[in-house]
Amino acid sequence: MTRVAAIDCGTNSIRLLVADVDPVTGELVDLDRRMTIVRLGQGVDRTGRLAPEALERTFAACRDYAAIIKEHGAERLRFVATSASRDAENRDEFVRGVMDILGVEPEVITGDQEAEFSFTGATKELTGREDLHRPYLVVDIGGGSTEFVVGEEHVRAARSVDVGCVRMTERHLVRDGVVSDPPSEEQVAAIRADIEAALDLAEETVPLREARTLVGLAGSVTTVSAIAQDLPEYDSTRIHHSRIAANRVREITGWLLRSTHAERAAVPSMHPGRVDVIAAGALVLLAIMERIGAEEVVVSEHDILDGIAFKVAEDAEIAKRGQ
């Protein structure tokens, strides 16, 4: 096992993972996993610059993370950054601050690299399981978009489409600033039409129906798993690698689309920020499962951060062998 650290700095949040990793067996043991909201991209579209207060919030989080990394004695660190930090006029200030605090340069990765890291993070631990077959389809249902990645050991094809739980909710369920509660049949049909069109787009480049195992990531999928298991609170250890049958996803999605805000908020495992968008997110998942004929979805709590950690451990192993 190699002790490594990975940092993923996005537009809104910065996340840290310190873990013991065996890149050969695919074993990853969390030592510390955390997220801090820093809003690094605050105003960057309008001004073209990273705001001083956004930089300071990010540097403060980096200082906290540096202490945690040192405390755990991680051998190596990789810092992956959002495109906002690449495009900003004052990106040198950001790079210099991160290097002063953490000793590594923030690295802006391509969409292909992002897909590879996400795929690795989600599937590495599944290697060798006889009950799960390749190729895998990894689906990351976010707020604004959904990413589809198909592959065996590595990515064969990937595509991002503009359907996500927040985007679908805001586009179809919000009237005069208020979310329809519950939505009408016409509103649900409009969401479904957008999802189907996005799936058509994804299938132009990604062979979705060739997948033998569907792996689902992000909050919409993990919340559906928590509801399916009737968890008394959100429990990542119970959710990670849980398997939810298509019929159960259909039942839960139907209930979410019929329920009121109060009923959804009363679900003990529901994050408050997900109450109004979970129905649209569940509908995206259900539509994907129906499109490819998946009998179940394997739920993963691991994503791009874990993929970065695996790559750091692999590089460390190669370096050791080269000495």
Secondary structure, DSSP 4 states (H G I P E B T S, - for coil): -EEEEEEEE-SSEEEEEEEEEETTTTEEEEEEEEEEE--TTTTHHHHSS--HHHHHHHHHHHHHHHHHHHHHT-SEEEEEE-HHHHHSTTHHHHHHHHHHHHSS--EEPPHHHHHHHHHHHHHGGGTT-TTS-SSEEEEEE-SS-EEEEEESSSEEEEEEES--HHHHHHHHTEETTEE-SSPPHHHHHHHHHHHHHHHHHHHTTS-GGG-SEEEEESHHHHHHHHHHTT-SS--HHHHTT-EEEHHHHHHHHHHHHH--HHHHHT-TT--GGGTTTHHHHHHHHHHHHHHHT-SEEEE-S--HHHHHHHHHHHHHHHHHHH-
